[in-house]
């Protein structure tokens, strides 16, 4: 069976139109899924960021307390060294 040029062009146009519609539909669904995933991940990121900020503050406070303890220990050791020099 032979088909003419006009019919072949129409068939090719229909196939290309169908493929382009399918590709457009798939791209739209994919973009919607990506946006939904970004929304979920954004919420998780905010929660993780808040936890990290809390941990950073606790660490900074602990470090300050540790530095104060180290300073008091340093003065105590220096006074003991001074007493040992005076005795020895």
Secondary structure by P-SEA (a helix, b strand, c coil): ccccaaaaaaaaaaaaaaaaaaaaaaaaaaaaaaaaaaaaaaaaaaaaaaaaaaaaaaaaaaaaaaaaaaaaaaaaaaaaaaaaaaac
